């Protein structure tokens, strides 16, 4: 009797938990928005589950806002934001956050640069005061810049030059986007880093690091009124800048498959390719997200089942798509070739699965499973205050608006298997495909840079 009651209680608790998650997914995060007089947008989500907060400030500037010859400016400036202001010396920002029991960091993408602090809730004012100080008070010391440039160059060596797969990805994107700034890497090319000056950084900072080009996102154990009051106290005194203009460059229509082959010292062949697809502005994005799940989510997905489990020609395979980009991006596929297999066979098998989904579409079981998994992932992300803030900051900064996150599950549930088949047929076209192939060679056979071409 007691056992039965215990089991019934567990079942009831699980049902209530699922209902809470479903309701949360349908309504989205409870965002409260305020725009200060200088244009700074403040987004607050009150989550009193634990006495902690995440404070994030997002700037609408990334590698897409740079110009040819100065790729890497946004990422370099991210590094320099930790090099001191008149009030806080070099390195003090992170030391103070750590001393107060928190952690901080930053990241740069093609579309944005963001900074965050994860702290106890009673340290909110500290984070806001320090972020406001470096928003328009950065020193940009030339000696520090010269030193940090070498750090970034070493980062490029480690993450790209010495990583054959990453090097191939970079080369593939450079082929896929001929004129649009998605052409160049976020970290920049060596020549651009060498040519970069303190004045370049100063102009970039003064143009893009202004309140009306930023969004402050705070999620955690806070009250909106208190956040807005502190935001006004520390940020509203900062003058707005001239509204930065976003690049309106449209890449020429791709009229045929492009291929890039890289020969590097590597253990295994690697295949990486992508198709041009729309971003959040298209009504097709939710169907594309479900399609990604059908193709590559888990060991029961089509790509894994065919290439890894049944044919045993790949060690890993998958697809990736993110609609939250400022401009249309790539829907990418990858495969690590199994020793003894041929990369041509892996490519043909992967493309055959793409053609099969275009011809047949997903089954009823696949479509329901995929929608459930995409929705569950979205729902469980709401359980993390950091992930909540990340999603809101990303959507707001790329131009989708935070409401996009609130409406996501509703739009997802409307996707049909006919929608998934239709978008596969529409976007997975040979003429919009760019293929990258990594061919391993012995270390002694790897090409040596020509004179004058070394970093």
C-alpha positions as a Markdown table, in Angstrom:
| # | Residue | x | y | z |
|---|---|---|---|---|
| 1 | Unk | 0.0 | 0.0 | 0.0 |
| 2 | Unk | 2.8 | 2.4 | 1.0 |
| 3 | Unk | 4.8 | 1.4 | -2.1 |
| 4 | Unk | 1.8 | 2.0 | -4.4 |
| 5 | Unk | 1.2 | 5.4 | -2.9 |
| 6 | Unk | 4.9 | 6.2 | -3.2 |
| 7 | Unk | 4.9 | 5.2 | -6.9 |
| 8 | Unk | 1.7 | 7.2 | -7.5 |
| 9 | Unk | 3.3 | 10.3 | -5.8 |
| 10 | Unk | 6.3 | 10.0 | -8.1 |
| 11 | Unk | 4.1 | 9.7 | -11.2 |
| 12 | Unk | 2.0 | 12.8 | -10.0 |
| 13 | Unk | 5.2 | 14.8 | -9.4 |
| 14 | Unk | 6.6 | 13.9 | -12.8 |
| 15 | Unk | 3.3 | 14.9 | -14.5 |
| 16 | Unk | 3.2 | 18.2 | -12.7 |
| 17 | Unk | 6.9 | 18.8 | -13.6 |
| 18 | Unk | 6.2 | 18.1 | -17.2 |
| 19 | Unk | 3.1 | 20.3 | -17.1 |
| 20 | Unk | 5.2 | 23.1 | -15.6 |
| 21 | Unk | 7.9 | 22.7 | -18.3 |
| 22 | Unk | 5.2 | 22.6 | -21.1 |
| 23 | Unk | 3.6 | 25.8 | -19.7 |
| 24 | Unk | 7.0 | 27.5 | -19.4 |
| 25 | Unk | 7.9 | 26.5 | -23.0 |
| 26 | Unk | 4.6 | 27.9 | -24.3 |
| 27 | Unk | 4.9 | 31.2 | -22.5 |
| 28 | Unk | 8.6 | 31.6 | -22.8 |
| 29 | Unk | 10.8 | 33.5 | -20.4 |
| 30 | Unk | 9.1 | 36.2 | -18.4 |
| 31 | Unk | 11.1 | 39.1 | -19.8 |
| 32 | Unk | 10.7 | 42.7 | -18.7 |
| 33 | Unk | 12.1 | 45.3 | -21.0 |
| 34 | Unk | 13.2 | 48.8 | -20.3 |
| 35 | Unk | 15.0 | 51.2 | -22.6 |
| 36 | Unk | 17.1 | 53.9 | -20.9 |
| 37 | Unk | 17.2 | 57.5 | -22.2 |
| 38 | Unk | 20.5 | 56.9 | -23.9 |
| 39 | Unk | 19.2 | 53.9 | -25.8 |
| 40 | Unk | 20.6 | 51.1 | -23.7 |
| 41 | Unk | 18.1 | 48.2 | -23.7 |
| 42 | Unk | 17.7 | 46.3 | -20.4 |
| 43 | Unk | 16.1 | 42.9 | -20.3 |
| 44 | Unk | 15.3 | 41.3 | -16.9 |
| 45 | Unk | 14.0 | 37.8 | -16.0 |
| 46 | Unk | 13.2 | 37.3 | -12.4 |
| 47 | Unk | 14.3 | 33.7 | -11.4 |
| 48 | Unk | 14.4 | 33.4 | -7.6 |
| 49 | Unk | 15.2 | 29.7 | -7.6 |
| 50 | Unk | 18.7 | 30.3 | -6.2 |
| 51 | Unk | 20.4 | 33.5 | -4.9 |
| 52 | Unk | 22.5 | 33.8 | -8.0 |
| 53 | Unk | 22.5 | 36.0 | -11.1 |
| 54 | Unk | 24.1 | 36.3 | -14.5 |
| 55 | Unk | 24.9 | 39.7 | -15.8 |
| 56 | Unk | 25.5 | 39.9 | -19.6 |
| 57 | Unk | 26.1 | 42.9 | -21.8 |
| 58 | Unk | 25.8 | 42.3 | -25.6 |
| 59 | Unk | 27.2 | 44.7 | -28.2 |
| 60 | Unk | 26.0 | 44.6 | -31.8 |
| 61 | Unk | 29.4 | 44.2 | -33.3 |
| 62 | Unk | 31.3 | 41.2 | -34.5 |
| 63 | Unk | 33.5 | 40.2 | -37.4 |
| 64 | Unk | 30.7 | 41.1 | -39.9 |
| 65 | Unk | 31.2 | 44.7 | -38.9 |
| 66 | Unk | 34.8 | 44.8 | -39.9 |
| 67 | Unk | 36.4 | 45.8 | -43.2 |
| 68 | Unk | 38.7 | 43.9 | -45.5 |
| 69 | Unk | 42.3 | 44.2 | -44.2 |
| 70 | Unk | 41.3 | 44.5 | -40.6 |
| 71 | Unk | 39.7 | 41.2 | -39.8 |
| 72 | Unk | 39.9 | 40.3 | -36.1 |
| 73 | Unk | 39.2 | 43.8 | -34.7 |
| 74 | Unk | 36.2 | 42.8 | -32.7 |
| 75 | Unk | 37.9 | 39.9 | -31.1 |
| 76 | Unk | 41.1 | 41.9 | -30.4 |
| 77 | Unk | 38.9 | 44.6 | -28.7 |
| 78 | Unk | 37.3 | 41.9 | -26.6 |
| 79 | Unk | 40.8 | 41.0 | -25.3 |
| 80 | Unk | 41.6 | 44.7 | -24.6 |
| 81 | Unk | 38.4 | 45.2 | -22.6 |
| 82 | Unk | 40.3 | 43.4 | -19.7 |
| 83 | Unk | 43.4 | 45.6 | -19.9 |
| 84 | Unk | 42.2 | 48.4 | -17.7 |
| 85 | Unk | 40.5 | 51.7 | -17.3 |
| 86 | Unk | 41.4 | 54.8 | -15.3 |
| 87 | Unk | 39.6 | 53.3 | -12.3 |
| 88 | Unk | 40.6 | 49.6 | -12.6 |
| 89 | Unk | 44.1 | 48.6 | -13.6 |
| 90 | Unk | 45.0 | 45.8 | -15.9 |
| 91 | Unk | 43.5 | 42.5 | -14.8 |
| 92 | Unk | 41.7 | 43.9 | -11.8 |
| 93 | Unk | 38.2 | 43.4 | -13.3 |
| 94 | Unk | 38.4 | 39.6 | -13.2 |
| 95 | Unk | 40.3 | 39.6 | -9.9 |
| 96 | Unk | 37.5 | 41.6 | -8.2 |
| 97 | Unk | 34.8 | 39.4 | -9.7 |
| 98 | Unk | 36.7 | 36.3 | -8.5 |
| 99 | Unk | 37.3 | 37.8 | -5.1 |
| 100 | Unk | 33.5 | 38.2 | -4.8 |
| 101 | Unk | 32.9 | 34.6 | -5.5 |
| 102 | Unk | 32.0 | 34.9 | -9.2 |
| 103 | Unk | 33.4 | 34.2 | -12.6 |
| 104 | Unk | 33.5 | 36.3 | -15.8 |
| 105 | Unk | 34.5 | 36.0 | -19.4 |
| 106 | Unk | 33.6 | 37.2 | -22.9 |
| 107 | Unk | 33.1 | 35.9 | -26.4 |
| 108 | Unk | 33.0 | 37.2 | -30.0 |
| 109 | Unk | 31.1 | 35.9 | -32.9 |
| 110 | Unk | 30.4 | 37.0 | -36.4 |
| 111 | Unk | 27.5 | 39.1 | -35.2 |
| 112 | Unk | 28.1 | 40.2 | -31.6 |
| 113 | Unk | 30.6 | 40.6 | -28.7 |
| 114 | Unk | 29.3 | 39.8 | -25.2 |
| 115 | Unk | 30.7 | 40.0 | -21.7 |
| 116 | Unk | 29.3 | 38.2 | -18.6 |
| 117 | Unk | 29.6 | 37.8 | -14.9 |
| 118 | Unk | 28.0 | 35.0 | -12.8 |
| 119 | Unk | 27.7 | 36.1 | -9.2 |
| 120 | Unk | 25.8 | 36.0 | -6.0 |
| 121 | Unk | 22.6 | 38.0 | -6.3 |
| 122 | Unk | 23.8 | 40.6 | -3.8 |
| 123 | Unk | 26.7 | 41.5 | -6.1 |
| 124 | Unk | 24.5 | 42.9 | -8.9 |
| 125 | Unk | 25.6 | 46.5 | -8.3 |
| 126 | Unk | 29.3 | 45.6 | -8.4 |
| 127 | Unk | 28.9 | 44.0 | -11.8 |
| 128 | Unk | 26.9 | 46.9 | -13.2 |
| 129 | Unk | 29.3 | 49.5 | -11.9 |
| 130 | Unk | 32.3 | 47.8 | -13.4 |
| 131 | Unk | 30.7 | 47.1 | -16.8 |
| 132 | Unk | 29.5 | 50.7 | -17.1 |
| 133 | Unk | 33.1 | 51.8 | -16.3 |
| 134 | Unk | 34.6 | 50.0 | -19.2 |
| 135 | Unk | 31.8 | 50.7 | -21.7 |
| 136 | Unk | 33.3 | 54.1 | -22.4 |
| 137 | Unk | 36.4 | 54.3 | -20.1 |
| 138 | Unk | 38.8 | 51.9 | -21.7 |
| 139 | Unk | 42.4 | 53.0 | -21.8 |
| 140 | Unk | 43.6 | 51.1 | -24.8 |
| 141 | Unk | 47.3 | 51.4 | -23.9 |
| 142 | Unk | 49.5 | 50.9 | -27.0 |
| 143 | Unk | 52.1 | 48.7 | -25.1 |
| 144 | Unk | 49.3 | 46.5 | -23.9 |
| 145 | Unk | 47.9 | 46.3 | -27.4 |
| 146 | Unk | 51.3 | 45.2 | -28.8 |
| 147 | Unk | 51.6 | 42.5 | -26.2 |
| 148 | Unk | 48.0 | 41.3 | -26.6 |
| 149 | Unk | 48.3 | 41.1 | -30.4 |
| 150 | Unk | 51.0 | 38.4 | -29.9 |
| 151 | Unk | 48.7 | 36.6 | -27.6 |
| 152 | Unk | 45.9 | 36.6 | -30.2 |
| 153 | Unk | 48.3 | 35.5 | -32.9 |
| 154 | Unk | 49.4 | 32.6 | -30.7 |
| 155 | Unk | 45.7 | 31.8 | -30.2 |
| 156 | Unk | 45.3 | 31.6 | -33.9 |
| 157 | Unk | 48.2 | 29.3 | -34.3 |
| 158 | Unk | 46.9 | 26.9 | -31.6 |
| 159 | Unk | 43.2 | 26.9 | -32.6 |
| 160 | Unk | 43.5 | 27.2 | -36.4 |
| 161 | Unk | 46.9 | 26.8 | -37.9 |
| 162 | Unk | 47.8 | 23.7 | -35.8 |
| 163 | Unk | 44.3 | 22.2 | -36.0 |
| 164 | Unk | 43.7 | 20.7 | -39.5 |
| 165 | Unk | 39.9 | 20.4 | -39.1 |
| 166 | Unk | 39.5 | 24.0 | -37.9 |
| 167 | Unk | 41.8 | 25.1 | -40.7 |
| 168 | Unk | 39.6 | 23.4 | -43.3 |
| 169 | Unk | 36.4 | 25.0 | -41.8 |
| 170 | Unk | 38.0 | 28.4 | -42.1 |
| 171 | Unk | 38.9 | 27.7 | -45.7 |
| 172 | Unk | 35.5 | 26.4 | -46.6 |
| 173 | Unk | 33.8 | 29.5 | -45.2 |
| 174 | Unk | 36.2 | 31.7 | -47.2 |
| 175 | Unk | 35.0 | 29.9 | -50.3 |
| 176 | Unk | 31.3 | 29.9 | -49.4 |
| 177 | Unk | 31.1 | 33.7 | -48.8 |
| 178 | Unk | 32.9 | 35.6 | -51.5 |
| 179 | Unk | 32.0 | 39.2 | -50.6 |
| 180 | Unk | 30.0 | 39.1 | -47.4 |
| 181 | Unk | 32.1 | 39.6 | -44.2 |
| 182 | Unk | 31.3 | 36.0 | -43.1 |
| 183 | Unk | 34.2 | 35.3 | -45.5 |
| 184 | Unk | 36.9 | 36.1 | -42.9 |
| 185 | Unk | 37.5 | 34.4 | -39.6 |
| 186 | Unk | 36.5 | 35.9 | -36.3 |
| 187 | Unk | 40.0 | 35.8 | -35.0 |
| 188 | Unk | 41.4 | 37.4 | -38.2 |
| 189 | Unk | 44.1 | 36.6 | -40.6 |
| 190 | Unk | 47.8 | 37.0 | -39.7 |
| 191 | Unk | 48.3 | 39.8 | -42.2 |
| 192 | Unk | 45.4 | 41.7 | -40.7 |
| 193 | Unk | 46.5 | 41.2 | -37.2 |
| 194 | Unk | 50.0 | 42.5 | -38.1 |
| 195 | Unk | 48.6 | 45.5 | -39.8 |
| 196 | Unk | 46.2 | 46.4 | -37.0 |
| 197 | Unk | 46.9 | 49.6 | -35.0 |
| 198 | Unk | 45.8 | 51.0 | -31.7 |
| 199 | Unk | 44.0 | 53.7 | -33.7 |
| 200 | Unk | 42.0 | 51.0 | -35.5 |
| 201 | Unk | 40.9 | 49.6 | -32.1 |
| 202 | Unk | 40.1 | 53.1 | -30.8 |
| 203 | Unk | 37.8 | 53.9 | -33.7 |
| 204 | Unk | 36.1 | 50.5 | -33.5 |
| 205 | Unk | 35.5 | 51.0 | -29.8 |
| 206 | Unk | 34.2 | 54.5 | -30.1 |
| 207 | Unk | 31.9 | 53.6 | -32.9 |
| 208 | Unk | 30.3 | 50.4 | -31.5 |
| 209 | Unk | 30.7 | 50.5 | -27.7 |
| 210 | Unk | 27.9 | 53.0 | -27.1 |
| 211 | Unk | 24.8 | 52.5 | -25.0 |
| 212 | Unk | 22.4 | 52.6 | -27.9 |
| 213 | Unk | 24.3 | 49.7 | -29.5 |
| 214 | Unk | 24.1 | 47.4 | -26.5 |
| 215 | Unk | 21.7 | 45.2 | -24.6 |
| 216 | Unk | 22.0 | 44.5 | -20.9 |
| 217 | Unk | 20.5 | 41.1 | -19.9 |
| 218 | Unk | 20.1 | 40.0 | -16.3 |
| 219 | Unk | 18.6 | 36.8 | -15.2 |
| 220 | Unk | 18.4 | 35.4 | -11.7 |
| 221 | Unk | 17.3 | 36.3 | -8.2 |
| 222 | Unk | 16.6 | 40.0 | -8.8 |
| 223 | Unk | 13.6 | 42.4 | -8.9 |
| 224 | Unk | 13.1 | 44.3 | -12.1 |
| 225 | Unk | 12.7 | 47.6 | -10.3 |
| 226 | Unk | 16.0 | 47.3 | -8.5 |
| 227 | Unk | 17.8 | 46.3 | -11.7 |
| 228 | Unk | 16.4 | 49.2 | -13.7 |
| 229 | Unk | 17.2 | 51.7 | -10.8 |
| 230 | Unk | 20.8 | 50.5 | -10.8 |
| 231 | Unk | 21.1 | 50.5 | -14.6 |
| 232 | Unk | 19.9 | 54.1 | -14.7 |
| 233 | Unk | 22.4 | 55.0 | -11.9 |
| 234 | Unk | 25.4 | 53.5 | -13.7 |
| 235 | Unk | 24.6 | 53.6 | -17.4 |
| 236 | Unk | 22.2 | 56.4 | -18.1 |
| 237 | Unk | 24.9 | 59.0 | -17.6 |
| 238 | Unk | 26.8 | 57.6 | -20.5 |
| 239 | Unk | 26.1 | 59.5 | -23.8 |
| 240 | Unk | 24.6 | 57.7 | -26.7 |
| 241 | Unk | 26.6 | 57.5 | -29.9 |
| 242 | Unk | 25.8 | 57.9 | -33.5 |
| 243 | Unk | 23.7 | 54.7 | -34.4 |
| 244 | Unk | 26.2 | 52.4 | -36.0 |
| 245 | Unk | 25.2 | 51.2 | -39.4 |
| 246 | Unk | 25.2 | 47.4 | -40.2 |
| 247 | Unk | 26.8 | 46.2 | -43.4 |
| 248 | Unk | 24.3 | 45.7 | -46.2 |
| 249 | Unk | 26.6 | 43.5 | -48.2 |
| 250 | Unk | 24.7 | 40.7 | -50.0 |
| 251 | Unk | 26.8 | 37.8 | -51.3 |
| 252 | Unk | 26.4 | 37.1 | -55.0 |
| 253 | Unk | 24.1 | 34.2 | -55.9 |
| 254 | Unk | 26.0 | 31.0 | -55.9 |
| 255 | Unk | 25.6 | 29.4 | -59.3 |
| 256 | Unk | 27.5 | 26.1 | -58.8 |
| 257 | Unk | 29.1 | 23.9 | -56.3 |
| 258 | Unk | 32.4 | 25.1 | -54.9 |
| 259 | Unk | 35.2 | 22.9 | -53.5 |
| 260 | Unk | 38.3 | 23.4 | -51.5 |
| 261 | Unk | 40.8 | 20.7 | -50.7 |
| 262 | Unk | 43.3 | 21.1 | -47.9 |
| 263 | Unk | 46.3 | 18.8 | -47.5 |
| 264 | Unk | 47.6 | 18.8 | -44.0 |
| 265 | Unk | 49.4 | 16.6 | -41.5 |
| 266 | Unk | 46.4 | 14.9 | -39.9 |
| 267 | Unk | 45.4 | 11.6 | -38.6 |
| 268 | Unk | 42.1 | 11.1 | -40.5 |
| 269 | Unk | 40.3 | 12.6 | -43.6 |
| 270 | Unk | 37.6 | 15.1 | -42.7 |
| 271 | Unk | 34.6 | 16.2 | -44.8 |
| 272 | Unk | 32.8 | 19.5 | -44.1 |
| 273 | Unk | 30.3 | 21.2 | -46.4 |
| 274 | Unk | 27.4 | 23.6 | -46.2 |
| 275 | Unk | 24.4 | 24.9 | -48.0 |
| 276 | Unk | 23.2 | 28.5 | -48.1 |
| 277 | Unk | 20.0 | 28.8 | -45.9 |
| 278 | Unk | 17.9 | 31.7 | -44.5 |
| 279 | Unk | 18.2 | 33.1 | -41.0 |
| 280 | Unk | 15.4 | 33.9 | -38.5 |
| 281 | Unk | 13.6 | 36.2 | -40.9 |
| 282 | Unk | 12.3 | 33.1 | -42.8 |
| 283 | Unk | 9.3 | 31.1 | -41.8 |
| 284 | Unk | 11.2 | 28.0 | -42.8 |
| 285 | Unk | 13.7 | 28.1 | -39.9 |
| 286 | Unk | 11.7 | 25.9 | -37.5 |
| 287 | Unk | 11.3 | 23.2 | -40.1 |
| 288 | Unk | 15.1 | 23.4 | -40.8 |
| 289 | Unk | 15.7 | 23.0 | -37.1 |
| 290 | Unk | 13.5 | 19.9 | -37.0 |
| 291 | Unk | 15.3 | 18.6 | -40.1 |
| 292 | Unk | 18.7 | 18.9 | -38.3 |
| 293 | Unk | 17.4 | 16.7 | -35.5 |
| 294 | Unk | 16.1 | 14.0 | -37.9 |
| 295 | Unk | 19.4 | 13.9 | -39.7 |
| 296 | Unk | 21.9 | 14.0 | -36.9 |
| 297 | Unk | 20.6 | 14.0 | -33.3 |
| 298 | Unk | 21.7 | 10.9 | -31.5 |
| 299 | Unk | 22.7 | 7.4 | -32.5 |
| 300 | Unk | 19.3 | 6.7 | -34.0 |
| 301 | Unk | 19.5 | 9.6 | -36.4 |
| 302 | Unk | 19.7 | 8.9 | -40.1 |
| 303 | Unk | 23.3 | 10.0 | -40.6 |
| 304 | Unk | 24.7 | 8.1 | -37.6 |
| 305 | Unk | 22.7 | 5.0 | -38.3 |
| 306 | Unk | 23.8 | 4.8 | -41.9 |
| 307 | Unk | 27.4 | 6.0 | -41.9 |
| 308 | Unk | 28.6 | 4.9 | -38.4 |
| 309 | Unk | 26.4 | 2.0 | -37.4 |
| 310 | Unk | 25.5 | 0.2 | -40.6 |
| 311 | Unk | 28.2 | 1.0 | -43.2 |
| 312 | Unk | 30.9 | 1.6 | -40.6 |
| 313 | Unk | 32.7 | 4.2 | -42.8 |
| 314 | Unk | 32.7 | 7.1 | -40.4 |
| 315 | Unk | 33.7 | 7.7 | -36.8 |
| 316 | Unk | 31.5 | 10.7 | -36.4 |
| 317 | Unk | 28.9 | 12.5 | -38.5 |
| 318 | Unk | 26.4 | 15.2 | -38.1 |
| 319 | Unk | 24.7 | 18.4 | -39.2 |
| 320 | Unk | 24.4 | 21.9 | -37.6 |
| 321 | Unk | 22.1 | 24.8 | -38.2 |
| 322 | Unk | 21.4 | 28.0 | -36.2 |
| 323 | Unk | 18.9 | 30.5 | -37.4 |
| 324 | Unk | 20.0 | 33.1 | -35.0 |
| 325 | Unk | 22.5 | 35.0 | -37.2 |
| 326 | Unk | 22.3 | 38.5 | -38.5 |
| 327 | Unk | 22.5 | 37.4 | -42.1 |
| 328 | Unk | 21.7 | 34.1 | -43.9 |
| 329 | Unk | 24.3 | 31.5 | -42.9 |
| 330 | Unk | 25.2 | 27.9 | -43.7 |
| 331 | Unk | 23.5 | 24.6 | -42.9 |
| 332 | Unk | 26.6 | 22.5 | -42.4 |
| 333 | Unk | 27.4 | 18.8 | -42.4 |
| 334 | Unk | 30.6 | 17.0 | -41.3 |
| 335 | Unk | 32.1 | 13.5 | -41.2 |
| 336 | Unk | 35.3 | 12.0 | -39.7 |
| 337 | Unk | 36.3 | 9.2 | -42.0 |
| 338 | Unk | 37.0 | 5.8 | -40.4 |
| 339 | Unk | 40.5 | 4.4 | -40.9 |
| 340 | Unk | 40.5 | 2.3 | -44.0 |
| 341 | Unk | 37.4 | 3.9 | -45.5 |
| 342 | Unk | 37.6 | 6.3 | -48.5 |
| 343 | Unk | 36.5 | 9.9 | -48.1 |
| 344 | Unk | 34.7 | 9.7 | -51.5 |
| 345 | Unk | 32.5 | 6.9 | -50.2 |
| 346 | Unk | 31.7 | 8.8 | -47.1 |
| 347 | Unk | 30.7 | 11.9 | -49.1 |
| 348 | Unk | 28.6 | 9.9 | -51.5 |
| 349 | Unk | 26.8 | 8.1 | -48.6 |
| 350 | Unk | 26.1 | 11.4 | -46.8 |
| 351 | Unk | 24.8 | 13.0 | -49.9 |
| 352 | Unk | 22.6 | 10.0 | -50.6 |
| 353 | Unk | 21.0 | 10.4 | -47.2 |
| 354 | Unk | 20.3 | 14.1 | -48.0 |
| 355 | Unk | 18.7 | 13.0 | -51.3 |
| 356 | Unk | 16.6 | 10.4 | -49.5 |
| 357 | Unk | 15.1 | 12.9 | -47.0 |
| 358 | Unk | 14.4 | 15.2 | -50.0 |
| 359 | Unk | 12.6 | 12.5 | -51.9 |
| 360 | Unk | 10.8 | 10.7 | -49.1 |
| 361 | Unk | 10.7 | 13.2 | -46.2 |
| 362 | Unk | 10.7 | 12.0 | -42.5 |
| 363 | Unk | 8.4 | 9.4 | -41.2 |
| 364 | Unk | 5.6 | 10.3 | -38.7 |
| 365 | Unk | 7.7 | 8.7 | -35.9 |
| 366 | Unk | 10.8 | 10.7 | -36.9 |
| 367 | Unk | 9.0 | 14.0 | -37.1 |
| 368 | Unk | 7.3 | 13.6 | -33.7 |
| 369 | Unk | 10.5 | 12.4 | -32.0 |
| 370 | Unk | 12.5 | 15.3 | -33.6 |
| 371 | Unk | 9.9 | 17.9 | -32.5 |
| 372 | Unk | 9.8 | 16.5 | -29.0 |
| 373 | Unk | 13.6 | 16.6 | -28.7 |
| 374 | Unk | 14.0 | 20.1 | -30.1 |
| 375 | Unk | 11.3 | 21.3 | -27.8 |
| 376 | Unk | 12.8 | 19.5 | -24.8 |
| 377 | Unk | 16.2 | 21.0 | -25.4 |
| 378 | Unk | 14.7 | 24.4 | -25.6 |
| 379 | Unk | 12.6 | 23.9 | -22.4 |
| 380 | Unk | 15.5 | 22.6 | -20.4 |
| 381 | Unk | 17.7 | 25.5 | -21.5 |
| 382 | Unk | 15.3 | 27.7 | -19.6 |
| 383 | Unk | 16.4 | 25.9 | -16.4 |
| 384 | Unk | 19.8 | 27.6 | -16.6 |
| 385 | Unk | 19.9 | 31.3 | -15.9 |
| 386 | Unk | 23.0 | 31.6 | -18.0 |
| 387 | Unk | 21.5 | 29.8 | -21.0 |
| 388 | Unk | 18.3 | 31.9 | -20.7 |
| 389 | Unk | 20.3 | 35.1 | -20.8 |
| 390 | Unk | 22.4 | 33.7 | -23.7 |
| 391 | Unk | 19.3 | 33.0 | -25.8 |
| 392 | Unk | 17.7 | 36.3 | -25.1 |
| 393 | Unk | 21.0 | 38.2 | -25.8 |
| 394 | Unk | 21.6 | 36.4 | -29.0 |
| 395 | Unk | 18.1 | 36.9 | -30.4 |
| 396 | Unk | 18.0 | 40.5 | -29.4 |
| 397 | Unk | 21.5 | 41.3 | -30.8 |
| 398 | Unk | 21.1 | 39.7 | -34.2 |
| 399 | Unk | 17.9 | 41.4 | -34.8 |
| 400 | Unk | 15.3 | 38.7 | -34.1 |
| 401 | Unk | 14.2 | 40.3 | -30.8 |
| 402 | Unk | 13.8 | 38.5 | -27.5 |
| 403 | Unk | 10.2 | 37.7 | -28.3 |
| 404 | Unk | 11.5 | 35.2 | -30.9 |
| 405 | Unk | 12.5 | 33.0 | -27.9 |
| 406 | Unk | 9.1 | 33.3 | -26.3 |
| 407 | Unk | 7.4 | 32.2 | -29.5 |
| 408 | Unk | 9.8 | 29.5 | -30.4 |
| 409 | Unk | 7.9 | 26.4 | -29.1 |
| 410 | Unk | 4.6 | 27.6 | -30.5 |
| 411 | Unk | 6.1 | 27.9 | -34.0 |
| 412 | Unk | 8.0 | 24.6 | -33.6 |
| 413 | Unk | 4.8 | 22.7 | -32.9 |
| 414 | Unk | 3.3 | 23.9 | -36.1 |
| 415 | Unk | 5.9 | 22.1 | -38.2 |
| 416 | Unk | 4.7 | 19.2 | -40.3 |
| 417 | Unk | 6.6 | 16.4 | -42.0 |
| 418 | Unk | 5.6 | 18.0 | -45.4 |
| 419 | Unk | 7.3 | 21.2 | -44.2 |
| 420 | Unk | 10.5 | 19.3 | -43.4 |
| 421 | Unk | 10.5 | 17.6 | -46.8 |
| 422 | Unk | 9.8 | 20.9 | -48.5 |
| 423 | Unk | 12.7 | 22.8 | -46.9 |
| 424 | Unk | 15.1 | 20.0 | -47.6 |
| 425 | Unk | 14.2 | 20.1 | -51.3 |
| 426 | Unk | 14.3 | 23.8 | -51.4 |
| 427 | Unk | 17.7 | 24.5 | -49.7 |
| 428 | Unk | 19.8 | 21.4 | -50.2 |
| 429 | Unk | 20.8 | 22.2 | -53.7 |
| 430 | Unk | 24.1 | 21.2 | -55.3 |
| 431 | Unk | 24.5 | 24.7 | -56.8 |
| 432 | Unk | 24.5 | 26.3 | -53.3 |
| 433 | Unk | 26.8 | 23.8 | -51.8 |
| 434 | Unk | 30.4 | 24.5 | -50.7 |
| 435 | Unk | 32.5 | 21.4 | -49.9 |
| 436 | Unk | 35.7 | 21.2 | -47.9 |
| 437 | Unk | 37.9 | 18.1 | -47.9 |
| 438 | Unk | 40.9 | 17.5 | -45.6 |
| 439 | Unk | 43.4 | 15.0 | -47.0 |
| 440 | Unk | 46.0 | 13.8 | -44.5 |
| 441 | Unk | 49.6 | 13.9 | -45.6 |
| 442 | Unk | 52.8 | 12.9 | -43.7 |
| 443 | Unk | 54.2 | 15.8 | -41.7 |
| 444 | Unk | 57.3 | 16.0 | -44.0 |
| 445 | Unk | 55.0 | 16.4 | -47.0 |
| 446 | Unk | 53.0 | 19.3 | -45.7 |
| 447 | Unk | 53.5 | 22.4 | -47.8 |
| 448 | Unk | 56.0 | 24.9 | -46.5 |
| 449 | Unk | 54.9 | 28.6 | -46.6 |
| 450 | Unk | 56.6 | 30.6 | -49.4 |
| 451 | Unk | 59.0 | 33.4 | -48.4 |
| 452 | Unk | 57.3 | 36.4 | -47.0 |
| 453 | Unk | 54.1 | 34.4 | -46.3 |
| 454 | Unk | 54.9 | 33.3 | -42.7 |
| 455 | Unk | 52.9 | 34.9 | -39.9 |
